[in-house]
Amino acid sequence: MSREKKYPNNLNWHNLKKFIIVSRSQLRAQAGWFTIKHSLLIFLWLIPALFFVILFRLLKPWVIIRVRPLFHNRIGHFAANTEIYLCEKDWGIYGPKNKLKDIWYYNGYICNLQLKRMWDRVLKIWPTELSFLLTIINSRLPDGELFIIQMPNSDRDIHNVLELTPPHLSFTEDEEEFGRKKLESIGILPGSLFICFVGRDPNYTQLIYSFSGANHNDYRNTDVKNYLLAAEELVNRGYYAIRMGSVVAESLVSNNPKIIDYATNGQRSDFMDIYLGAKCHFFISVGSGIDAIPAIFRRPILYVNFVPLDHALSWGKNNLFIFKKHWLDKEQRFMSFREIIESGVGRFYLNHEYIDKGITLIENTPEEIREVTIEMEERLKGTWVTTDEDEDLQRKFWSLYKSSDLHGKIYSRIGAAFLIKYQALLE
């Protein structure tokens, strides 16, 4: 099999294949999981499953063997939940690491085959039907939860383990070579630095999750054209700027050859989604799932247009963010940052919650995105000079975040120019 077949990059076929797979899974779920095929496989695996259930209990004094499916239908959860769990396990949060042996399985649509390929090299993967039975049987027996991996549903690093632990994933030598060649094929010269950026577009979720009403958080969507000013600034500073995305509404038009619309130029593939996120100098995102890739490879992330505010990704020492302002339609004013946090609006996660409260979310301007991008680049280069005013505003802002289930130690920073511009909203 050639590498081009191993790492498909035909955008139209890739999207169509995803749609067919997901549609089939959704129809199967509506009709019941136990189709004739799966019923037969379940029956064949029943005796082995019962054997393993008994064996796991006999081995319990020495080793605890646990099972669960991976979160693999959304790339953010597939990447971040898995990596954070592994880091937390390394640090003994779930008990002695050498006594816990984990078995994983896939069950349904897999959002990125390259990420699957890499997790397969790290995790112990068992057949779906056998593992599914083990999970079901254990869930119905006394102390059965002991044999099910208690993986958190959250992709938040509340224990601050990511920066204390090396990444669990890595590329093979063949993948590294392939990735370097693909970078050249999209126009990036060898040894050049590049920054990735992504807006949040409704088209992907409308295509992949069309049965599930996935537009419930469209309030997070952004206009990608507002990133162009920042992209041009990065090019002037010697970088390539790569627009990411899987299924997007429109192309990003630019005459600058170093601003690359990877999302629509026909070069997009599962492999390059992972490779670009892992190798970028830093990543600009809105808090979309794809930014979990730079996160698990410990690349710095700049968040713009971020909402909901209380969900700020606060644990990254090299991370910056600015956020959408909250306009009260009836009162014709912006909410203060304290109002947003203390009223609970900072935890709103659904469109209708903002609509019901008469709140319009205002996107960051191109100038605001450019300013914070400059700060990010200069901080990483070591040339940024902070001021006493900035440090005071940072302390005031983060003092609004009380101890909660969303945050551990807070290390991230708000863009300096953004805080100065809107410091009246801190009062």
Secondary structure, DSSP 8 states (H G I E B T S, - for coil): --HHHHS---HHHHHHHHHHHHHHHHHHHHH-S--HHHHHHHHHHHHHHHHHHHHHHHTTTT-EEEEEE---SSHHIIIIIHHHHHHHHHTTTTS-GGGEEEEEE--S--S-HHHHHHHHTTS-B--HHHHHHHHHHHHTSTTGGGGB----S----TT--GGGS--S----HHHHHHHHHHHHHTT--TT--EEEE----HHHHHHHTTTTTGGGGGGG---GGGGHHHHHHHHHTT-EEEE--SS-SS----S-TTEE-TTTSS---HHHHHHHHHH-S-EEESS-GGGHHHHHTT--EEEEEE-SGGG-----TT-EEEE-EEEETTTTEE--HHHHHHHSGGG--SHHHHHHTTEEEE---HHHHHHHHHHHHHHHHT-----HHHHHHHHHHHTT--SBTTBSS---EE-HHHHHHTGGGG-
